[in-house]
């Protein structure tokens, strides 16, 4: 495994979180169309056929999006657990913290460097490479 492949592996959790955010936004858009107000009812309080069809279609889309959300949350949890397990087995505490802060907490390099009390250029460059190599060694030892 190369450093780039390890970065890709560690980035899977961030990608999962992005899909969760996208799905949540989709659910909000669908819900805002489902419940726009009482104008969906005809004067007698009974839904007209066209509006009922649209509501049923939106309900199906909403259910589908909710199912995807649940699936992605479960998948994201599994990915996070695997990555955390990998990071927990890294012997260098600074390397482990760097990877956790970057790939689990999504912190910017400057904030990671501040927490480790190191120069941001050093953290983003050499220390990150060292941390990735440590993660690769743990991964390959599995």
Helices and strands as residue ranges (DSSP letters): H 3-34, G 38-40, H 49-88, H 93-103, H 109-116, H 120-122, I 123-127, H 128-141
